[in-house]
Amino acid sequence: MRPTCHPVDPRNLLSMVKNKSDPFVYGVSQLWILYIKLPNRTSQTVREVTRTKREVVQLRREMNATSAQDEFAKWAKLRRMHDKALEEYEAKSM
């Protein structure tokens, strides 16, 4: 139980959860993890957004590793796939 309610600084929230320094914040984070793992509409949306974000990051890395001058066709294809995935991510995360 928490004796007083004090505002949590969002910049320190992640470190508080990782270090387990505030039992209330840690407990709430564990409940959130449990909630998104249960089969419901929110957890499905969170999983889709996370999957799409991973795809965007992977495509961006591949695109950055490919030379636009030397391998233009491959780079252009990756760029189109990245733009499409990014659009999908932005639509889902709103």
Chimera marker file (.cmm) of the C-alpha trace (Angstrom):
<marker_set name="trace">
<marker id="1" x="0.000" y="0.000" z="0.000" r="1" g="1" b="0" radius="0.5"/>
<marker id="2" x="1.080" y="3.490" z="-0.782" r="1" g="1" b="0" radius="0.5"/>
<marker id="3" x="0.733" y="5.979" z="2.066" r="1" g="1" b="0" radius="0.5"/>
<marker id="4" x="0.721" y="9.099" z="-0.086" r="1" g="1" b="0" radius="0.5"/>
<marker id="5" x="0.113" y="9.774" z="-3.731" r="1" g="1" b="0" radius="0.5"/>
<marker id="6" x="3.006" y="11.576" z="-5.368" r="1" g="1" b="0" radius="0.5"/>
<marker id="7" x="3.359" y="12.310" z="-9.068" r="1" g="1" b="0" radius="0.5"/>
<marker id="8" x="5.750" y="10.079" z="-10.974" r="1" g="1" b="0" radius="0.5"/>
<marker id="9" x="8.235" y="11.771" z="-13.267" r="1" g="1" b="0" radius="0.5"/>
<marker id="10" x="7.803" y="10.079" z="-16.682" r="1" g="1" b="0" radius="0.5"/>
<marker id="11" x="11.550" y="10.365" z="-17.341" r="1" g="1" b="0" radius="0.5"/>
<marker id="12" x="12.274" y="8.206" z="-14.295" r="1" g="1" b="0" radius="0.5"/>
<marker id="13" x="9.395" y="5.781" z="-14.794" r="1" g="1" b="0" radius="0.5"/>
<marker id="14" x="11.356" y="3.244" z="-16.833" r="1" g="1" b="0" radius="0.5"/>
<marker id="15" x="14.260" y="3.219" z="-14.406" r="1" g="1" b="0" radius="0.5"/>
<marker id="16" x="11.810" y="2.844" z="-11.518" r="1" g="1" b="0" radius="0.5"/>
<marker id="17" x="10.245" y="-0.182" z="-13.182" r="1" g="1" b="0" radius="0.5"/>
<marker id="18" x="13.622" y="-1.750" z="-14.036" r="1" g="1" b="0" radius="0.5"/>
<marker id="19" x="15.108" y="-1.131" z="-10.593" r="1" g="1" b="0" radius="0.5"/>
<marker id="20" x="11.895" y="-2.018" z="-8.762" r="1" g="1" b="0" radius="0.5"/>
<marker id="21" x="12.521" y="1.058" z="-6.585" r="1" g="1" b="0" radius="0.5"/>
<marker id="22" x="8.830" y="1.937" z="-6.270" r="1" g="1" b="0" radius="0.5"/>
<marker id="23" x="6.692" y="-1.114" z="-5.455" r="1" g="1" b="0" radius="0.5"/>
<marker id="24" x="3.511" y="0.574" z="-6.687" r="1" g="1" b="0" radius="0.5"/>
<marker id="25" x="4.955" y="1.453" z="-10.103" r="1" g="1" b="0" radius="0.5"/>
<marker id="26" x="6.485" y="-2.010" z="-10.420" r="1" g="1" b="0" radius="0.5"/>
<marker id="27" x="3.153" y="-3.616" z="-9.514" r="1" g="1" b="0" radius="0.5"/>
<marker id="28" x="1.264" y="-1.500" z="-12.036" r="1" g="1" b="0" radius="0.5"/>
<marker id="29" x="3.801" y="-2.370" z="-14.741" r="1" g="1" b="0" radius="0.5"/>
<marker id="30" x="3.405" y="-6.071" z="-13.974" r="1" g="1" b="0" radius="0.5"/>
<marker id="31" x="-0.379" y="-5.745" z="-14.171" r="1" g="1" b="0" radius="0.5"/>
<marker id="32" x="-0.056" y="-3.985" z="-17.535" r="1" g="1" b="0" radius="0.5"/>
<marker id="33" x="2.163" y="-6.782" z="-18.857" r="1" g="1" b="0" radius="0.5"/>
<marker id="34" x="-0.375" y="-9.351" z="-17.682" r="1" g="1" b="0" radius="0.5"/>
<marker id="35" x="-3.243" y="-7.363" z="-19.197" r="1" g="1" b="0" radius="0.5"/>
<marker id="36" x="-1.673" y="-7.115" z="-22.645" r="1" g="1" b="0" radius="0.5"/>
<marker id="37" x="-0.876" y="-10.844" z="-22.632" r="1" g="1" b="0" radius="0.5"/>
<marker id="38" x="-4.481" y="-11.807" z="-21.991" r="1" g="1" b="0" radius="0.5"/>
<marker id="39" x="-6.568" y="-12.461" z="-25.095" r="1" g="1" b="0" radius="0.5"/>
<marker id="40" x="-8.505" y="-9.225" z="-25.517" r="1" g="1" b="0" radius="0.5"/>
<marker id="41" x="-8.805" y="-6.446" z="-28.054" r="1" g="1" b="0" radius="0.5"/>
<marker id="42" x="-6.186" y="-4.196" z="-26.443" r="1" g="1" b="0" radius="0.5"/>
<marker id="43" x="-3.540" y="-6.913" z="-26.230" r="1" g="1" b="0" radius="0.5"/>
<marker id="44" x="-4.084" y="-7.828" z="-29.874" r="1" g="1" b="0" radius="0.5"/>
<marker id="45" x="-3.680" y="-4.186" z="-30.890" r="1" g="1" b="0" radius="0.5"/>
<marker id="46" x="-0.527" y="-3.808" z="-28.796" r="1" g="1" b="0" radius="0.5"/>
<marker id="47" x="0.967" y="-6.954" z="-30.350" r="1" g="1" b="0" radius="0.5"/>
<marker id="48" x="0.154" y="-5.723" z="-33.869" r="1" g="1" b="0" radius="0.5"/>
<marker id="49" x="1.677" y="-2.296" z="-33.209" r="1" g="1" b="0" radius="0.5"/>
<marker id="50" x="4.793" y="-3.899" z="-31.706" r="1" g="1" b="0" radius="0.5"/>
<marker id="51" x="5.149" y="-6.285" z="-34.659" r="1" g="1" b="0" radius="0.5"/>
<marker id="52" x="4.722" y="-3.445" z="-37.154" r="1" g="1" b="0" radius="0.5"/>
<marker id="53" x="7.265" y="-1.293" z="-35.318" r="1" g="1" b="0" radius="0.5"/>
<marker id="54" x="9.817" y="-4.133" z="-35.412" r="1" g="1" b="0" radius="0.5"/>
<marker id="55" x="9.186" y="-4.522" z="-39.135" r="1" g="1" b="0" radius="0.5"/>
<marker id="56" x="9.718" y="-0.783" z="-39.735" r="1" g="1" b="0" radius="0.5"/>
<marker id="57" x="12.990" y="-0.816" z="-37.790" r="1" g="1" b="0" radius="0.5"/>
<marker id="58" x="14.235" y="-3.919" z="-39.600" r="1" g="1" b="0" radius="0.5"/>
<marker id="59" x="13.407" y="-2.461" z="-43.019" r="1" g="1" b="0" radius="0.5"/>
<marker id="60" x="15.084" y="0.833" z="-42.103" r="1" g="1" b="0" radius="0.5"/>
<marker id="61" x="18.249" y="-1.029" z="-41.074" r="1" g="1" b="0" radius="0.5"/>
<marker id="62" x="18.269" y="-3.024" z="-44.315" r="1" g="1" b="0" radius="0.5"/>
<marker id="63" x="17.664" y="0.125" z="-46.329" r="1" g="1" b="0" radius="0.5"/>
<marker id="64" x="20.495" y="1.976" z="-44.569" r="1" g="1" b="0" radius="0.5"/>
<marker id="65" x="22.830" y="-0.972" z="-45.167" r="1" g="1" b="0" radius="0.5"/>
<marker id="66" x="22.063" y="-0.946" z="-48.904" r="1" g="1" b="0" radius="0.5"/>
<marker id="67" x="23.793" y="1.545" z="-51.169" r="1" g="1" b="0" radius="0.5"/>
<marker id="68" x="21.236" y="3.661" z="-53.054" r="1" g="1" b="0" radius="0.5"/>
<marker id="69" x="23.693" y="4.256" z="-55.904" r="1" g="1" b="0" radius="0.5"/>
<marker id="70" x="25.087" y="0.735" z="-56.306" r="1" g="1" b="0" radius="0.5"/>
<marker id="71" x="21.914" y="-1.288" z="-55.679" r="1" g="1" b="0" radius="0.5"/>
<marker id="72" x="19.154" y="1.133" z="-56.581" r="1" g="1" b="0" radius="0.5"/>
<marker id="73" x="16.483" y="-1.474" z="-57.420" r="1" g="1" b="0" radius="0.5"/>
<marker id="74" x="16.915" y="-3.268" z="-54.081" r="1" g="1" b="0" radius="0.5"/>
<marker id="75" x="17.068" y="0.041" z="-52.185" r="1" g="1" b="0" radius="0.5"/>
<marker id="76" x="13.933" y="1.365" z="-53.922" r="1" g="1" b="0" radius="0.5"/>
<marker id="77" x="12.023" y="-1.842" z="-53.133" r="1" g="1" b="0" radius="0.5"/>
<marker id="78" x="13.093" y="-1.638" z="-49.483" r="1" g="1" b="0" radius="0.5"/>
<marker id="79" x="12.099" y="2.042" z="-49.421" r="1" g="1" b="0" radius="0.5"/>
<marker id="80" x="8.595" y="1.257" z="-50.718" r="1" g="1" b="0" radius="0.5"/>
<marker id="81" x="8.205" y="-1.571" z="-48.205" r="1" g="1" b="0" radius="0.5"/>
<marker id="82" x="9.485" y="0.703" z="-45.394" r="1" g="1" b="0" radius="0.5"/>
<marker id="83" x="7.120" y="3.535" z="-46.329" r="1" g="1" b="0" radius="0.5"/>
<marker id="84" x="4.158" y="1.152" z="-46.455" r="1" g="1" b="0" radius="0.5"/>
<marker id="85" x="5.049" y="-0.417" z="-43.092" r="1" g="1" b="0" radius="0.5"/>
<marker id="86" x="5.607" y="3.017" z="-41.540" r="1" g="1" b="0" radius="0.5"/>
<marker id="87" x="2.216" y="4.207" z="-42.776" r="1" g="1" b="0" radius="0.5"/>
<marker id="88" x="0.603" y="1.081" z="-41.298" r="1" g="1" b="0" radius="0.5"/>
<marker id="89" x="2.418" y="1.609" z="-37.994" r="1" g="1" b="0" radius="0.5"/>
<marker id="90" x="1.338" y="5.240" z="-37.752" r="1" g="1" b="0" radius="0.5"/>
<marker id="91" x="-2.277" y="4.310" z="-38.524" r="1" g="1" b="0" radius="0.5"/>
<marker id="92" x="-2.324" y="1.563" z="-35.885" r="1" g="1" b="0" radius="0.5"/>
<marker id="93" x="-0.573" y="3.539" z="-33.182" r="1" g="1" b="0" radius="0.5"/>
<marker id="94" x="-3.007" y="6.438" z="-33.322" r="1" g="1" b="0" radius="0.5"/>
<link id1="1" id2="2" r="1" g="1" b="0" radius="0.2"/>
<link id1="2" id2="3" r="1" g="1" b="0" radius="0.2"/>
<link id1="3" id2="4" r="1" g="1" b="0" radius="0.2"/>
<link id1="4" id2="5" r="1" g="1" b="0" radius="0.2"/>
<link id1="5" id2="6" r="1" g="1" b="0" radius="0.2"/>
<link id1="6" id2="7" r="1" g="1" b="0" radius="0.2"/>
<link id1="7" id2="8" r="1" g="1" b="0" radius="0.2"/>
<link id1="8" id2="9" r="1" g="1" b="0" radius="0.2"/>
<link id1="9" id2="10" r="1" g="1" b="0" radius="0.2"/>
<link id1="10" id2="11" r="1" g="1" b="0" radius="0.2"/>
<link id1="11" id2="12" r="1" g="1" b="0" radius="0.2"/>
<link id1="12" id2="13" r="1" g="1" b="0" radius="0.2"/>
<link id1="13" id2="14" r="1" g="1" b="0" radius="0.2"/>
<link id1="14" id2="15" r="1" g="1" b="0" radius="0.2"/>
<link id1="15" id2="16" r="1" g="1" b="0" radius="0.2"/>
<link id1="16" id2="17" r="1" g="1" b="0" radius="0.2"/>
<link id1="17" id2="18" r="1" g="1" b="0" radius="0.2"/>
<link id1="18" id2="19" r="1" g="1" b="0" radius="0.2"/>
<link id1="19" id2="20" r="1" g="1" b="0" radius="0.2"/>
<link id1="20" id2="21" r="1" g="1" b="0" radius="0.2"/>
<link id1="21" id2="22" r="1" g="1" b="0" radius="0.2"/>
<link id1="22" id2="23" r="1" g="1" b="0" radius="0.2"/>
<link id1="23" id2="24" r="1" g="1" b="0" radius="0.2"/>
<link id1="24" id2="25" r="1" g="1" b="0" radius="0.2"/>
<link id1="25" id2="26" r="1" g="1" b="0" radius="0.2"/>
<link id1="26" id2="27" r="1" g="1" b="0" radius="0.2"/>
<link id1="27" id2="28" r="1" g="1" b="0" radius="0.2"/>
<link id1="28" id2="29" r="1" g="1" b="0" radius="0.2"/>
<link id1="29" id2="30" r="1" g="1" b="0" radius="0.2"/>
<link id1="30" id2="31" r="1" g="1" b="0" radius="0.2"/>
<link id1="31" id2="32" r="1" g="1" b="0" radius="0.2"/>
<link id1="32" id2="33" r="1" g="1" b="0" radius="0.2"/>
<link id1="33" id2="34" r="1" g="1" b="0" radius="0.2"/>
<link id1="34" id2="35" r="1" g="1" b="0" radius="0.2"/>
<link id1="35" id2="36" r="1" g="1" b="0" radius="0.2"/>
<link id1="36" id2="37" r="1" g="1" b="0" radius="0.2"/>
<link id1="37" id2="38" r="1" g="1" b="0" radius="0.2"/>
<link id1="38" id2="39" r="1" g="1" b="0" radius="0.2"/>
<link id1="39" id2="40" r="1" g="1" b="0" radius="0.2"/>
<link id1="40" id2="41" r="1" g="1" b="0" radius="0.2"/>
<link id1="41" id2="42" r="1" g="1" b="0" radius="0.2"/>
<link id1="42" id2="43" r="1" g="1" b="0" radius="0.2"/>
<link id1="43" id2="44" r="1" g="1" b="0" radius="0.2"/>
<link id1="44" id2="45" r="1" g="1" b="0" radius="0.2"/>
<link id1="45" id2="46" r="1" g="1" b="0" radius="0.2"/>
<link id1="46" id2="47" r="1" g="1" b="0" radius="0.2"/>
<link id1="47" id2="48" r="1" g="1" b="0" radius="0.2"/>
<link id1="48" id2="49" r="1" g="1" b="0" radius="0.2"/>
<link id1="49" id2="50" r="1" g="1" b="0" radius="0.2"/>
<link id1="50" id2="51" r="1" g="1" b="0" radius="0.2"/>
<link id1="51" id2="52" r="1" g="1" b="0" radius="0.2"/>
<link id1="52" id2="53" r="1" g="1" b="0" radius="0.2"/>
<link id1="53" id2="54" r="1" g="1" b="0" radius="0.2"/>
<link id1="54" id2="55" r="1" g="1" b="0" radius="0.2"/>
<link id1="55" id2="56" r="1" g="1" b="0" radius="0.2"/>
<link id1="56" id2="57" r="1" g="1" b="0" radius="0.2"/>
<link id1="57" id2="58" r="1" g="1" b="0" radius="0.2"/>
<link id1="58" id2="59" r="1" g="1" b="0" radius="0.2"/>
<link id1="59" id2="60" r="1" g="1" b="0" radius="0.2"/>
<link id1="60" id2="61" r="1" g="1" b="0" radius="0.2"/>
<link id1="61" id2="62" r="1" g="1" b="0" radius="0.2"/>
<link id1="62" id2="63" r="1" g="1" b="0" radius="0.2"/>
<link id1="63" id2="64" r="1" g="1" b="0" radius="0.2"/>
<link id1="64" id2="65" r="1" g="1" b="0" radius="0.2"/>
<link id1="65" id2="66" r="1" g="1" b="0" radius="0.2"/>
<link id1="66" id2="67" r="1" g="1" b="0" radius="0.2"/>
<link id1="67" id2="68" r="1" g="1" b="0" radius="0.2"/>
<link id1="68" id2="69" r="1" g="1" b="0" radius="0.2"/>
<link id1="69" id2="70" r="1" g="1" b="0" radius="0.2"/>
<link id1="70" id2="71" r="1" g="1" b="0" radius="0.2"/>
<link id1="71" id2="72" r="1" g="1" b="0" radius="0.2"/>
<link id1="72" id2="73" r="1" g="1" b="0" radius="0.2"/>
<link id1="73" id2="74" r="1" g="1" b="0" radius="0.2"/>
<link id1="74" id2="75" r="1" g="1" b="0" radius="0.2"/>
<link id1="75" id2="76" r="1" g="1" b="0" radius="0.2"/>
<link id1="76" id2="77" r="1" g="1" b="0" radius="0.2"/>
<link id1="77" id2="78" r="1" g="1" b="0" radius="0.2"/>
<link id1="78" id2="79" r="1" g="1" b="0" radius="0.2"/>
<link id1="79" id2="80" r="1" g="1" b="0" radius="0.2"/>
<link id1="80" id2="81" r="1" g="1" b="0" radius="0.2"/>
<link id1="81" id2="82" r="1" g="1" b="0" radius="0.2"/>
<link id1="82" id2="83" r="1" g="1" b="0" radius="0.2"/>
<link id1="83" id2="84" r="1" g="1" b="0" radius="0.2"/>
<link id1="84" id2="85" r="1" g="1" b="0" radius="0.2"/>
<link id1="85" id2="86" r="1" g="1" b="0" radius="0.2"/>
<link id1="86" id2="87" r="1" g="1" b="0" radius="0.2"/>
<link id1="87" id2="88" r="1" g="1" b="0" radius="0.2"/>
<link id1="88" id2="89" r="1" g="1" b="0" radius="0.2"/>
<link id1="89" id2="90" r="1" g="1" b="0" radius="0.2"/>
<link id1="90" id2="91" r="1" g="1" b="0" radius="0.2"/>
<link id1="91" id2="92" r="1" g="1" b="0" radius="0.2"/>
<link id1="92" id2="93" r="1" g="1" b="0" radius="0.2"/>
<link id1="93" id2="94" r="1" g="1" b="0" radius="0.2"/>
</marker_set>
